[in-house]
């Protein structure tokens, strides 16, 4: 395994982590919106 492969793996992990963070934030926003909409 070369350094290039290690860099690609690290980059992929960062992208995956960012993707999950964005997905979680988006889901939380929708849940909050539906909760507020239901209260009103």
Beta strands, then each sheet from edge to edge (+ up, - down):
end
